[in-house]
Amino acid sequence: MWADYFGQSRLTTHEPLTPVQLVGIELVVKVENLIREAGSTVDAQTPLPLITIIVATYNAVDVLADCIRSIDSQTYRSRELIVIDGGSTDGTVDLLEEHRNKLAYFESASDRGIADAWNKGLRRSRGGWVLFLGADDRLYDEYVLQDMASSLLSAENEDVVYGEVMFANGIHEGKVLGGNFDWRIHKRRMLIPHTSCFHRRSLFEELGAYDESYQIALDYEFLLRKCTLRAKFVRRIVTLMGGEGISTVATKRSRCEARRAQFKNRVDTSLNIVLWFWVYRFKDWVSLLRFRPYG
């Protein structure tokens, strides 16, 4: 674009440049640097998408600070951070007050769970794309939003754009999750790592809010509502996922909630839903046996 504007054929010759052209080139370099600092490599006429990051937290002050810092360090500036706290008593409110200038909005009050917190955050959000993180999650590096913004800009009809997540600790430390989207598999199990998933705002206007009756599989249930879901995968680690991995009880509960979501949204026959439920439960048992410590 810039070469065309200043006359590409003229600038690619070995003829001496005029003072006007030299000044023009300096301006181009300055503008392009400003664009990069703003988090985009597209031309200056392209509006940068506003990305909303919503963090739901409860009594997690020790890890929340790192989460906030990972967002504040992003080179991409067209963003807003919303923190919904469930009424913590561990100093979380003091931490949020300390970082008030980094937050578009925060509140601390009792809620009905993660779905309620996310829905509260959505009502306060302004971004065209929305990402959800847990208090113990961190963006992988300072260029995450900048890199993903390019994919958001090129997304034409996609409802969601997602990348990869890496386990930060626990028995699965270093393991990376994420891959190409296939509805035929997704209707059997969650394929999209939620903490790496950027949701187009219009998707919430189309499908509604999160279902508060779900405690674990609420993100999966939401995405199952649209059998024509358009998802774009980007091979890029977005999030370092905290926690020690899913326990036996939580795994079973997650599978049960996922099965209920599949029935609710009628994604397959009842027989297939039950059959695949037990297939994945068996895989869960095998996985837990492999990683169970001995001695």
Backbone as CSV, one residue per row, in Angstrom:
resi,resn,N_x,N_y,N_z,CA_x,CA_y,CA_z,C_x,C_y,C_z
1,MET,0.821,-1.213,0.000,0.000,0.000,0.000,0.854,1.261,0.000
2,TRP,1.838,1.321,0.943,2.623,2.542,1.061,3.487,2.762,-0.167
3,ALA,4.069,1.690,-0.707,4.892,1.836,-1.908,4.051,2.325,-3.068
4,ASP,2.824,1.825,-3.170,1.946,2.281,-4.247,1.623,3.758,-4.089
5,TYR,1.427,4.179,-2.860,1.051,5.571,-2.623,2.147,6.532,-3.053
6,PHE,3.398,6.185,-2.794,4.495,7.091,-3.129,5.091,6.822,-4.511
7,GLY,4.524,5.874,-5.248,5.008,5.617,-6.592,6.034,4.511,-6.592
8,GLN,5.554,3.267,-6.672,6.446,2.121,-6.523,7.536,2.086,-7.585
9,SER,7.179,2.355,-8.841,8.179,2.265,-9.906,9.302,3.265,-9.692
10,ARG,8.969,4.422,-9.140,9.977,5.450,-8.882,10.904,5.006,-7.746
11,LEU,10.349,4.430,-6.676,11.143,4.102,-5.505,11.981,2.850,-5.698
12,THR,11.665,2.039,-6.669,12.440,0.819,-6.877,13.564,1.009,-7.888
13,THR,13.735,2.215,-8.419,14.846,2.488,-9.317,16.053,2.910,-8.493
14,HIS,17.203,3.090,-9.171,18.425,3.525,-8.481,18.642,5.033,-8.596
15,GLU,17.613,5.753,-9.042,17.734,7.197,-9.153,17.720,7.819,-7.764
16,PRO,18.402,8.935,-7.568,18.417,9.606,-6.255,17.005,10.031,-5.862
17,LEU,16.697,9.903,-4.578,15.381,10.303,-4.092,15.359,11.794,-3.797
18,THR,14.227,12.399,-4.075,14.073,13.826,-3.807,13.837,14.030,-2.316
19,PRO,14.070,15.240,-1.797,13.794,15.516,-0.379,12.343,15.197,0.012
20,VAL,11.399,15.457,-0.882,9.993,15.184,-0.582,9.768,13.689,-0.382
21,GLN,10.395,12.872,-1.256,10.242,11.425,-1.137,10.876,10.905,0.155
22,LEU,12.058,11.490,0.511,12.716,11.066,1.741,11.841,11.341,2.959
23,VAL,11.230,12.531,2.980,10.329,12.874,4.081,9.141,11.920,4.099
24,GLY,8.637,11.598,2.893,7.503,10.677,2.803,7.836,9.315,3.346
25,ILE,9.031,8.816,3.029,9.440,7.493,3.516,9.561,7.498,5.032
26,GLU,10.118,8.576,5.591,10.241,8.673,7.044,8.870,8.641,7.709
27,LEU,7.906,9.323,7.099,6.552,9.324,7.645,5.936,7.932,7.597
28,VAL,6.178,7.223,6.490,5.659,5.872,6.345,6.202,4.973,7.444
29,VAL,7.513,5.050,7.670,8.135,4.222,8.699,7.541,4.522,10.070
30,LYS,7.347,5.801,10.370,6.783,6.187,11.660,5.366,5.668,11.826
31,VAL,4.561,5.797,10.764,3.176,5.328,10.830,3.125,3.818,11.007
32,GLU,3.960,3.092,10.246,3.958,1.636,10.360,4.398,1.189,11.755
33,ASN,5.349,1.896,12.348,5.772,1.564,13.707,4.647,1.797,14.704
34,LEU,3.903,2.885,14.504,2.774,3.166,15.382,1.717,2.085,15.270
35,ILE,1.497,1.602,14.048,0.511,0.542,13.840,0.939,-0.714,14.567
36,ARG,2.232,-1.062,14.464,2.717,-2.253,15.148,2.570,-2.111,16.661
37,GLU,2.878,-0.912,17.164,2.745,-0.687,18.603,1.302,-0.810,19.039
38,ALA,0.379,-0.449,18.143,-1.045,-0.574,18.458,-1.510,-2.013,18.367
39,GLY,-0.676,-2.891,17.822,-1.020,-4.300,17.800,-1.544,-4.806,16.499
40,SER,-1.217,-4.171,15.377,-1.714,-4.644,14.100,-0.716,-4.373,13.010
41,THR,-0.646,-5.303,12.041,0.224,-5.097,10.901,-0.587,-4.758,9.660
42,VAL,-1.883,-4.503,9.827,-2.711,-4.130,8.691,-2.520,-2.656,8.399
43,ASP,-3.094,-2.219,7.277,-2.884,-0.818,6.921,-3.658,0.102,7.851
44,ALA,-3.284,1.375,7.815,-3.783,2.340,8.798,-5.275,2.604,8.678
45,GLN,-5.888,2.231,7.563,-7.305,2.498,7.368,-8.180,1.425,8.017
46,THR,-7.600,0.319,8.457,-8.370,-0.774,9.028,-8.588,-0.557,10.523
47,PRO,-9.866,-0.483,10.974,-10.120,-0.300,12.402,-9.707,-1.536,13.186
48,LEU,-9.071,-1.329,14.322,-8.631,-2.447,15.150,-9.804,-2.967,15.975
49,PRO,-9.994,-4.284,16.030,-11.105,-4.819,16.826,-10.858,-4.634,18.313
50,LEU,-11.894,-4.199,19.029,-11.799,-4.099,20.479,-12.039,-5.483,21.066
51,ILE,-11.090,-5.961,21.867,-11.175,-7.282,22.484,-11.488,-7.107,23.967
52,THR,-12.560,-7.725,24.409,-12.921,-7.729,25.827,-12.436,-9.021,26.463
53,ILE,-11.744,-8.903,27.586,-11.321,-10.078,28.356,-12.072,-10.058,29.681
54,ILE,-12.804,-11.126,29.941,-13.601,-11.235,31.165,-12.978,-12.299,32.067
55,VAL,-12.688,-11.917,33.299,-12.099,-12.831,34.280,-13.078,-12.989,35.433
56,ALA,-13.487,-14.229,35.681,-14.315,-14.537,36.845,-13.400,-15.100,37.932
57,THR,-13.568,-14.623,39.154,-12.653,-15.037,40.215,-13.368,-15.115,41.556
58,TYR,-12.808,-15.913,42.454,-13.304,-15.987,43.827,-12.177,-16.488,44.729
59,ASN,-11.767,-15.652,45.665,-10.697,-15.992,46.620,-9.465,-16.563,45.928
60,ALA,-8.984,-15.850,44.936,-7.813,-16.318,44.175,-6.797,-15.189,44.025
61,VAL,-6.610,-14.395,45.072,-5.759,-13.220,44.988,-4.316,-13.571,44.611
62,ASP,-3.841,-14.746,45.034,-2.446,-15.114,44.791,-2.135,-15.289,43.306
63,VAL,-3.121,-15.706,42.524,-2.878,-15.941,41.100,-3.477,-14.842,40.220
64,LEU,-4.448,-14.131,40.738,-5.121,-13.103,39.943,-4.162,-11.997,39.511
65,ALA,-3.211,-11.648,40.374,-2.260,-10.585,40.036,-1.471,-10.937,38.781
66,ASP,-1.036,-12.203,38.663,-0.290,-12.632,37.477,-1.175,-12.591,36.234
67,CYS,-2.432,-12.950,36.397,-3.374,-12.905,35.276,-3.520,-11.480,34.762
68,ILE,-3.699,-10.537,35.670,-3.860,-9.131,35.282,-2.597,-8.606,34.617
69,ARG,-1.436,-8.963,35.171,-0.179,-8.500,34.596,0.017,-9.039,33.177
70,SER,-0.389,-10.273,32.943,-0.221,-10.847,31.605,-1.073,-10.124,30.569
71,ILE,-2.178,-9.568,31.009,-3.054,-8.811,30.103,-2.536,-7.391,29.925
72,ASP,-2.096,-6.795,31.031,-1.597,-5.426,30.968,-0.326,-5.310,30.147
73,SER,0.446,-6.381,30.041,1.711,-6.350,29.302,1.526,-6.526,27.795
74,GLN,0.305,-6.725,27.343,0.060,-6.961,25.928,0.421,-5.735,25.081
75,THR,1.064,-5.982,23.949,1.410,-4.890,23.035,0.181,-4.354,22.317
76,TYR,-0.860,-5.165,22.265,-2.107,-4.761,21.598,-2.930,-3.919,22.568
77,ARG,-3.269,-2.710,22.168,-3.904,-1.767,23.089,-5.411,-1.656,22.942
78,SER,-5.981,-2.173,21.873,-7.424,-2.077,21.673,-8.094,-3.222,22.434
79,ARG,-8.147,-3.059,23.745,-8.646,-4.119,24.601,-9.276,-3.515,25.847
80,GLU,-10.060,-4.312,26.541,-10.591,-3.917,27.843,-10.656,-5.155,28.735
81,LEU,-10.379,-4.951,30.016,-10.375,-6.037,30.984,-11.487,-5.814,31.997
82,ILE,-12.318,-6.841,32.165,-13.420,-6.816,33.125,-13.219,-7.966,34.106
83,VAL,-13.252,-7.666,35.402,-13.093,-8.690,36.429,-14.365,-8.746,37.266
84,ILE,-14.942,-9.939,37.349,-16.135,-10.161,38.171,-15.747,-11.078,39.319
85,ASP,-15.759,-10.535,40.521,-15.369,-11.283,41.715,-16.620,-11.698,42.479
86,GLY,-16.610,-12.917,42.978,-17.789,-13.447,43.657,-17.900,-13.102,45.127
87,GLY,-17.276,-11.993,45.542,-17.351,-11.593,46.949,-16.224,-12.171,47.778
88,SER,-15.020,-12.105,47.262,-13.853,-12.698,47.926,-13.542,-12.016,49.254
89,THR,-12.914,-12.777,50.136,-12.522,-12.252,51.450,-11.019,-12.393,51.676
90,ASP,-10.257,-12.595,50.589,-8.815,-12.869,50.723,-7.938,-11.703,50.274
91,GLY,-8.504,-10.530,50.114,-7.729,-9.382,49.663,-7.872,-9.104,48.174
92,THR,-8.743,-9.835,47.491,-8.951,-9.623,46.057,-9.414,-8.205,45.755
93,VAL,-10.320,-7.684,46.574,-10.846,-6.334,46.329,-9.734,-5.298,46.430
94,ASP,-8.850,-5.445,47.406,-7.714,-4.522,47.538,-6.831,-4.584,46.287
95,LEU,-6.616,-5.790,45.775,-5.817,-5.952,44.561,-6.487,-5.268,43.373
96,LEU,-7.789,-5.421,43.252,-8.513,-4.799,42.143,-8.487,-3.278,42.256
97,GLU,-8.600,-2.781,43.468,-8.496,-1.328,43.670,-7.112,-0.833,43.269
98,GLU,-6.089,-1.613,43.587,-4.717,-1.251,43.247,-4.522,-1.181,41.728
99,HIS,-5.202,-2.049,41.006,-5.065,-2.106,39.548,-6.255,-1.462,38.836
100,ARG,-6.973,-0.611,39.511,-8.190,-0.024,38.953,-7.951,0.631,37.588
101,ASN,-6.799,1.284,37.413,-6.521,1.987,36.155,-6.311,1.023,34.980
102,LYS,-6.166,-0.264,35.260,-5.976,-1.260,34.204,-7.285,-1.965,33.835
103,LEU,-8.333,-1.657,34.580,-9.603,-2.361,34.417,-10.661,-1.439,33.825
104,ALA,-11.412,-1.970,32.882,-12.548,-1.219,32.349,-13.706,-1.242,33.338
105,TYR,-13.794,-2.351,34.087,-14.862,-2.497,35.087,-14.520,-3.653,36.008
106,PHE,-14.885,-3.527,37.281,-14.823,-4.670,38.178,-15.894,-4.517,39.239
107,GLU,-16.289,-5.639,39.779,-17.230,-5.638,40.893,-16.932,-6.832,41.792
108,SER,-17.337,-6.728,43.044,-17.159,-7.819,43.990,-18.458,-7.982,44.764
109,ALA,-19.166,-9.060,44.471,-20.443,-9.342,45.116,-20.745,-10.822,44.947
110,SER,-21.537,-11.349,45.840,-21.884,-12.770,45.732,-22.621,-13.021,44.423
111,ASP,-22.358,-14.183,43.829,-23.036,-14.526,42.582,-23.479,-15.982,42.632
112,ARG,-24.068,-16.432,41.534,-24.624,-17.789,41.482,-23.703,-18.766,40.751
113,GLY,-22.430,-18.384,40.576,-21.496,-19.275,39.908,-20.832,-18.624,38.711
114,ILE,-20.055,-19.431,37.986,-19.263,-18.901,36.865,-20.158,-18.343,35.766
115,ALA,-21.234,-19.051,35.448,-22.120,-18.584,34.372,-22.696,-17.213,34.703
116,ASP,-23.113,-17.037,35.940,-23.647,-15.744,36.371,-22.584,-14.659,36.257
117,ALA,-21.350,-14.987,36.672,-20.250,-14.015,36.591,-19.968,-13.645,35.133
118,TRP,-19.893,-14.642,34.252,-19.645,-14.363,32.838,-20.763,-13.508,32.247
119,ASN,-21.993,-13.810,32.606,-23.119,-13.037,32.077,-23.071,-11.589,32.569
120,LYS,-22.659,-11.402,33.817,-22.490,-10.041,34.332,-21.425,-9.302,33.521
121,GLY,-20.304,-9.979,33.274,-19.232,-9.367,32.504,-19.668,-9.018,31.086
122,LEU,-20.444,-9.912,30.468,-20.923,-9.659,29.105,-21.788,-8.407,29.052
123,ARG,-22.615,-8.207,30.065,-23.486,-7.030,30.079,-22.682,-5.729,30.179
124,ARG,-21.473,-5.806,30.709,-20.616,-4.622,30.853,-19.629,-4.466,29.689
125,SER,-19.533,-5.469,28.847,-18.511,-5.465,27.795,-18.911,-4.599,26.604
126,ARG,-17.871,-4.124,25.901,-18.092,-3.310,24.700,-17.411,-3.888,23.469
127,GLY,-16.567,-4.897,23.658,-15.760,-5.411,22.564,-16.545,-6.183,21.522
128,GLY,-16.019,-6.182,20.310,-16.603,-6.969,19.238,-16.234,-8.432,19.352
129,TRP,-15.179,-8.726,20.138,-14.738,-10.091,20.406,-14.516,-10.245,21.902
130,VAL,-14.871,-11.413,22.446,-14.817,-11.623,23.889,-14.035,-12.896,24.208
131,LEU,-13.092,-12.776,25.155,-12.293,-13.902,25.630,-12.526,-14.046,27.134
132,PHE,-12.682,-15.295,27.598,-12.894,-15.564,29.019,-11.666,-16.261,29.603
133,LEU,-11.205,-15.776,30.750,-10.085,-16.393,31.449,-10.465,-16.678,32.891
134,GLY,-9.789,-17.660,33.477,-9.911,-17.883,34.906,-8.839,-17.095,35.618
135,ALA,-8.994,-16.918,36.924,-8.023,-16.130,37.684,-6.640,-16.757,37.650
136,ASP,-6.566,-18.084,37.493,-5.265,-18.759,37.484,-4.742,-18.993,36.069
137,ASP,-5.352,-18.346,35.073,-4.867,-18.412,33.691,-4.024,-17.181,33.379
138,ARG,-3.110,-17.321,32.410,-2.296,-16.192,31.964,-2.164,-16.250,30.450
139,LEU,-2.133,-15.091,29.814,-1.833,-15.059,28.396,-0.382,-15.494,28.203
140,TYR,-0.139,-16.257,27.154,1.137,-16.959,26.986,2.332,-16.008,26.902
141,ASP,2.207,-14.925,26.145,3.260,-13.910,26.055,2.625,-12.582,25.696
142,GLU,3.436,-11.541,25.579,2.899,-10.189,25.394,2.361,-9.920,23.989
143,TYR,2.556,-10.875,23.066,2.111,-10.673,21.693,0.849,-11.463,21.339
144,VAL,0.244,-12.105,22.310,-0.916,-12.957,22.040,-2.040,-12.185,21.353
145,LEU,-2.474,-11.088,21.964,-3.608,-10.349,21.402,-3.257,-9.727,20.061
146,GLN,-2.036,-9.277,19.914,-1.596,-8.699,18.641,-1.674,-9.736,17.530
147,ASP,-1.172,-10.943,17.801,-1.192,-11.993,16.785,-2.612,-12.451,16.486
148,MET,-3.418,-12.604,17.527,-4.782,-13.092,17.317,-5.666,-12.030,16.659
149,ALA,-5.343,-10.749,16.872,-6.134,-9.680,16.247,-6.080,-9.777,14.728
150,SER,-4.943,-10.188,14.195,-4.830,-10.349,12.748,-5.803,-11.404,12.251
151,SER,-5.952,-12.481,13.006,-6.900,-13.534,12.630,-8.341,-13.068,12.811
152,LEU,-8.586,-12.251,13.816,-9.934,-11.718,14.015,-10.323,-10.796,12.867
153,LEU,-9.360,-10.008,12.410,-9.626,-9.095,11.295,-9.944,-9.849,10.007
154,SER,-9.297,-10.990,9.819,-9.507,-11.756,8.586,-10.692,-12.708,8.691
155,ALA,-11.278,-12.826,9.890,-12.443,-13.696,10.063,-13.665,-13.036,9.438
156,GLU,-14.231,-13.678,8.447,-15.373,-13.106,7.746,-16.703,-13.556,8.344
157,ASN,-16.924,-14.862,8.385,-18.195,-15.377,8.880,-18.050,-16.222,10.126
158,GLU,-16.813,-16.353,10.632,-16.594,-17.211,11.792,-17.262,-16.650,13.050
159,ASP,-17.857,-17.545,13.821,-18.469,-17.170,15.102,-17.424,-17.097,16.205
160,VAL,-16.433,-17.976,16.121,-15.360,-18.005,17.116,-14.031,-18.216,16.414
161,VAL,-12.989,-17.645,17.001,-11.617,-17.862,16.556,-10.844,-18.314,17.784
162,TYR,-10.149,-19.435,17.675,-9.490,-19.969,18.871,-8.092,-20.490,18.549
163,GLY,-7.277,-20.566,19.596,-5.922,-21.065,19.455,-5.686,-22.244,20.375
164,GLU,-4.486,-22.325,20.926,-4.109,-23.447,21.789,-3.954,-22.980,23.227
165,VAL,-4.063,-23.925,24.151,-3.754,-23.667,25.563,-2.692,-24.655,26.009
166,MET,-1.875,-24.225,26.959,-0.841,-25.096,27.527,-1.055,-25.201,29.032
167,PHE,-0.997,-26.426,29.553,-1.077,-26.611,30.997,0.184,-26.044,31.642
168,ALA,-0.011,-25.187,32.644,1.130,-24.528,33.278,1.755,-25.376,34.374
169,ASN,0.992,-26.293,34.945,1.519,-27.132,36.020,0.642,-28.374,36.167
170,GLY,0.880,-29.140,37.205,0.100,-30.346,37.414,0.640,-31.523,36.616
171,ILE,-0.102,-32.629,36.612,0.359,-33.846,35.951,0.438,-33.701,34.437
172,HIS,-0.262,-32.702,33.890,-0.236,-32.482,32.444,0.627,-31.276,32.056
173,GLU,1.499,-30.834,32.942,2.309,-29.642,32.684,3.029,-29.741,31.328
174,GLY,2.896,-28.683,30.540,3.533,-28.635,29.236,2.690,-29.190,28.101
175,LYS,1.603,-29.873,28.422,0.737,-30.431,27.385,-0.050,-29.312,26.702
176,VAL,-0.158,-29.387,25.382,-0.856,-28.356,24.597,-2.138,-28.938,24.027
177,LEU,-3.231,-28.199,24.187,-4.529,-28.606,23.658,-4.971,-27.634,22.572
178,GLY,-5.618,-28.181,21.545,-6.141,-27.335,20.470,-5.887,-27.970,19.120
179,GLY,-6.851,-27.869,18.230,-6.701,-28.436,16.897,-7.843,-27.990,16.007
180,ASN,-7.841,-28.459,14.785,-8.851,-28.059,13.812,-10.253,-28.447,14.265
181,PHE,-11.208,-27.645,13.882,-12.590,-27.848,14.309,-13.315,-28.800,13.373
182,ASP,-14.092,-29.703,13.963,-14.933,-30.625,13.218,-16.202,-30.845,14.036
183,TRP,-17.325,-30.376,13.525,-18.579,-30.461,14.279,-18.930,-31.901,14.627
184,ARG,-18.599,-32.842,13.746,-18.937,-34.238,13.994,-18.264,-34.766,15.252
185,ILE,-17.078,-34.243,15.556,-16.385,-34.625,16.794,-16.825,-33.730,17.943
186,HIS,-17.007,-32.450,17.635,-17.369,-31.478,18.671,-18.694,-31.830,19.337
187,LYS,-19.624,-32.390,18.593,-20.914,-32.740,19.190,-20.778,-33.922,20.153
188,ARG,-19.630,-34.605,20.125,-19.371,-35.708,21.047,-18.555,-35.261,22.250
189,ARG,-17.646,-34.301,22.042,-16.812,-33.790,23.132,-16.332,-32.393,22.764
190,MET,-16.004,-31.612,23.769,-15.567,-30.237,23.548,-14.235,-30.219,22.806
191,LEU,-14.208,-29.556,21.653,-12.984,-29.469,20.853,-12.270,-28.138,21.012
192,ILE,-12.975,-27.136,21.493,-12.433,-25.777,21.535,-11.971,-25.433,22.949
193,PRO,-10.671,-25.227,23.171,-10.199,-24.807,24.498,-10.775,-23.426,24.836
194,HIS,-11.601,-23.392,25.846,-12.388,-22.173,26.072,-11.542,-20.954,26.386
195,THR,-10.441,-21.129,27.114,-9.631,-19.971,27.493,-8.728,-19.486,26.357
196,SER,-8.874,-20.087,25.183,-8.169,-19.581,24.000,-9.156,-19.136,22.940
197,CYS,-10.437,-19.084,23.303,-11.509,-18.870,22.319,-12.030,-17.441,22.345
198,PHE,-11.919,-16.768,21.213,-12.441,-15.415,21.052,-13.824,-15.523,20.406
199,HIS,-14.850,-15.067,21.128,-16.228,-15.180,20.665,-16.662,-13.871,19.995
200,ARG,-17.239,-13.983,18.825,-17.798,-12.785,18.206,-19.000,-12.326,19.032
201,ARG,-19.078,-11.048,19.280,-20.131,-10.525,20.154,-21.528,-10.890,19.655
202,SER,-21.699,-10.880,18.355,-23.019,-11.173,17.786,-23.491,-12.580,18.113
203,LEU,-22.555,-13.480,18.480,-22.942,-14.841,18.821,-23.785,-14.853,20.092
204,PHE,-23.473,-13.990,21.043,-24.270,-13.904,22.272,-25.626,-13.270,21.994
205,GLU,-25.649,-12.336,21.070,-26.927,-11.735,20.690,-27.815,-12.765,20.009
206,GLU,-27.189,-13.711,19.324,-27.930,-14.752,18.619,-28.373,-15.885,19.534
207,LEU,-27.476,-16.326,20.445,-27.734,-17.519,21.243,-28.168,-17.236,22.671
208,GLY,-27.960,-16.019,23.150,-28.346,-15.682,24.509,-27.207,-15.839,25.504
209,ALA,-27.560,-15.868,26.778,-26.570,-15.902,27.858,-26.195,-17.342,28.206
210,TYR,-25.191,-17.474,29.083,-24.783,-18.789,29.567,-25.847,-19.344,30.513
211,ASP,-26.016,-20.656,30.474,-26.999,-21.353,31.287,-26.422,-21.576,32.690
212,GLU,-27.040,-20.969,33.691,-26.507,-21.022,35.051,-26.669,-22.391,35.712
213,SER,-27.393,-23.297,35.089,-27.544,-24.631,35.676,-26.300,-25.486,35.446
214,TYR,-25.366,-24.998,34.620,-24.115,-25.712,34.361,-22.989,-25.058,35.156
215,GLN,-22.156,-25.887,35.784,-21.028,-25.393,36.569,-19.687,-25.614,35.880
216,ILE,-19.591,-26.617,35.007,-18.327,-26.949,34.346,-18.457,-26.855,32.828
217,ALA,-19.485,-27.480,32.269,-19.637,-27.567,30.816,-20.484,-26.438,30.243
218,LEU,-20.525,-25.298,30.932,-21.354,-24.195,30.460,-20.883,-23.628,29.126
219,ASP,-19.563,-23.625,28.899,-19.041,-23.135,27.627,-19.398,-24.096,26.497
220,TYR,-19.308,-25.383,26.770,-19.648,-26.399,25.774,-21.135,-26.338,25.422
221,GLU,-21.976,-26.239,26.449,-23.426,-26.148,26.194,-23.756,-24.955,25.321
222,PHE,-23.097,-23.834,25.586,-23.363,-22.619,24.807,-23.045,-22.844,23.331
223,LEU,-21.886,-23.433,23.043,-21.463,-23.625,21.656,-22.273,-24.700,20.945
224,LEU,-22.861,-25.632,21.704,-23.692,-26.668,21.092,-25.029,-26.128,20.590
225,ARG,-25.373,-24.931,21.014,-26.672,-24.374,20.606,-26.733,-24.081,19.110
226,LYS,-25.575,-23.992,18.472,-25.544,-23.661,17.042,-24.884,-24.802,16.276
227,CYS,-25.690,-25.604,15.605,-25.142,-26.765,14.887,-24.392,-26.340,13.630
228,THR,-24.560,-25.085,13.233,-23.819,-24.564,12.066,-22.670,-23.665,12.519
229,LEU,-22.179,-23.907,13.732,-21.116,-23.081,14.305,-19.925,-23.006,13.355
230,ARG,-19.464,-21.789,13.119,-18.294,-21.571,12.268,-17.117,-21.199,13.170
231,ALA,-16.097,-22.050,13.171,-14.952,-21.869,14.065,-13.655,-21.902,13.278
232,LYS,-12.756,-20.983,13.621,-11.458,-20.884,12.949,-10.354,-21.177,13.952
233,PHE,-9.491,-22.136,13.620,-8.389,-22.507,14.507,-7.104,-21.830,14.067
234,VAL,-6.370,-21.268,15.037,-5.073,-20.639,14.802,-4.032,-21.402,15.614
235,ARG,-3.012,-21.915,14.943,-1.991,-22.686,15.650,-1.044,-21.737,16.377
236,ARG,-1.495,-21.308,17.533,-0.744,-20.357,18.351,-1.170,-20.529,19.800
237,ILE,-0.226,-20.685,20.722,-0.583,-20.823,22.128,-1.094,-19.475,22.634
238,VAL,-2.302,-19.474,23.137,-2.933,-18.254,23.629,-2.800,-18.136,25.144
239,THR,-3.049,-19.254,25.839,-3.185,-19.200,27.291,-2.374,-20.273,27.994
240,LEU,-1.756,-19.878,29.100,-1.190,-20.833,30.052,-2.279,-21.126,31.070
241,MET,-2.746,-22.348,31.094,-3.885,-22.704,31.922,-3.416,-23.158,33.287
242,GLY,-3.932,-22.523,34.325,-3.531,-22.846,35.681,-4.254,-24.063,36.211
243,GLY,-4.071,-24.352,37.484,-4.708,-25.500,38.109,-3.839,-26.738,38.024
244,GLU,-4.247,-27.752,38.739,-3.478,-28.993,38.820,-4.049,-30.093,37.939
245,GLY,-4.909,-29.712,37.009,-5.541,-30.741,36.190,-6.893,-31.116,36.779
246,ILE,-7.681,-31.867,36.024,-9.037,-32.206,36.441,-9.016,-33.476,37.290
247,SER,-9.641,-33.408,38.445,-9.690,-34.568,39.333,-10.670,-35.600,38.792
248,THR,-10.669,-36.789,39.431,-11.579,-37.857,39.019,-13.031,-37.410,39.126
249,VAL,-13.370,-36.767,40.233,-14.748,-36.327,40.452,-15.138,-35.261,39.439
250,ALA,-14.251,-34.288,39.222,-14.551,-33.207,38.285,-14.673,-33.724,36.856
251,THR,-13.854,-34.704,36.496,-13.929,-35.275,35.157,-15.282,-35.932,34.935
252,LYS,-15.725,-36.715,35.902,-17.024,-37.375,35.782,-18.147,-36.348,35.705
253,ARG,-18.055,-35.327,36.548,-19.096,-34.296,36.544,-19.124,-33.548,35.218
254,SER,-17.933,-33.258,34.668,-17.849,-32.577,33.384,-18.482,-33.406,32.274
255,ARG,-18.179,-34.701,32.254,-18.765,-35.587,31.244,-20.292,-35.637,31.379
256,CYS,-20.776,-35.705,32.612,-22.220,-35.764,32.837,-22.906,-34.483,32.379
257,GLU,-22.274,-33.343,32.672,-22.850,-32.071,32.218,-22.817,-31.971,30.700
258,ALA,-21.730,-32.462,30.099,-21.632,-32.443,28.641,-22.728,-33.300,28.022
259,ARG,-22.968,-34.463,28.613,-24.040,-35.331,28.108,-25.393,-34.637,28.224
260,ARG,-25.629,-33.971,29.338,-26.891,-33.243,29.504,-27.021,-32.132,28.465
261,ALA,-25.905,-31.451,28.153,-25.914,-30.396,27.132,-26.228,-30.968,25.756
262,GLN,-25.710,-32.157,25.476,-25.963,-32.803,24.189,-27.431,-33.180,24.050
263,PHE,-28.008,-33.702,25.125,-29.439,-34.018,25.097,-30.271,-32.749,24.943
264,LYS,-29.907,-31.724,25.703,-30.664,-30.469,25.664,-30.715,-29.893,24.259
265,ASN,-29.582,-29.927,23.547,-29.501,-29.313,22.229,-29.718,-30.307,21.082
266,ARG,-30.019,-31.550,21.434,-30.388,-32.570,20.447,-29.375,-32.666,19.308
267,VAL,-28.109,-32.807,19.673,-27.056,-32.824,18.667,-26.901,-34.191,18.004
268,ASP,-27.506,-35.227,18.614,-27.378,-36.577,18.061,-28.515,-37.423,18.616
269,THR,-28.566,-38.676,18.203,-29.573,-39.583,18.741,-29.230,-39.899,20.192
270,SER,-30.232,-40.274,20.954,-30.012,-40.604,22.363,-29.028,-41.756,22.509
271,LEU,-29.155,-42.766,21.627,-28.265,-43.917,21.692,-26.810,-43.501,21.473
272,ASN,-26.559,-42.667,20.475,-25.189,-42.221,20.195,-24.628,-41.373,21.330
273,ILE,-25.451,-40.527,21.903,-24.986,-39.687,23.004,-24.545,-40.551,24.180
274,VAL,-25.350,-41.546,24.532,-25.005,-42.430,25.643,-23.770,-43.268,25.307
275,LEU,-23.713,-43.778,24.096,-22.582,-44.604,23.687,-21.272,-43.829,23.778
276,TRP,-21.228,-42.628,23.217,-19.996,-41.846,23.244,-19.651,-41.365,24.648
277,PHE,-20.665,-41.170,25.473,-20.401,-40.820,26.876,-19.544,-41.898,27.528
278,TRP,-19.895,-43.173,27.355,-19.153,-44.257,27.985,-17.805,-44.494,27.324
279,VAL,-17.717,-44.222,26.033,-16.417,-44.321,25.361,-15.428,-43.349,25.987
280,TYR,-15.858,-42.115,26.185,-14.952,-41.115,26.745,-14.743,-41.304,28.241
281,ARG,-15.712,-41.864,28.949,-15.490,-42.169,30.360,-14.406,-43.235,30.497
282,PHE,-14.433,-44.229,29.605,-13.405,-45.273,29.636,-12.031,-44.664,29.367
283,LYS,-11.962,-43.750,28.399,-10.688,-43.087,28.113,-10.212,-42.283,29.309
284,ASP,-11.141,-41.660,30.038,-10.776,-40.913,31.243,-10.142,-41.832,32.275
285,TRP,-10.725,-42.997,32.476,-10.187,-43.951,33.453,-8.777,-44.387,33.059
286,VAL,-8.600,-44.678,31.784,-7.276,-45.103,31.313,-6.254,-43.992,31.538
287,SER,-6.649,-42.765,31.227,-5.748,-41.621,31.393,-5.372,-41.422,32.855
288,LEU,-6.339,-41.538,33.746,-6.065,-41.362,35.171,-5.144,-42.451,35.694
289,LEU,-5.302,-43.679,35.204,-4.432,-44.770,35.619,-2.995,-44.533,35.167
290,ARG,-2.858,-43.967,33.965,-1.513,-43.701,33.429,-0.765,-42.678,34.262
291,PHE,-1.484,-41.670,34.767,-0.825,-40.584,35.480,-0.899,-40.716,37.000
292,ARG,-1.494,-41.803,37.490,-1.602,-41.978,38.939,-0.240,-42.301,39.526
293,PRO,0.194,-41.574,40.531,1.521,-41.841,41.133,1.500,-43.136,41.925
294,TYR,2.602,-43.838,41.899,2.732,-45.077,42.637,3.855,-44.954,43.671
295,GLY,3.801,-45.814,44.719,4.847,-45.834,45.720,4.633,-44.833,46.814
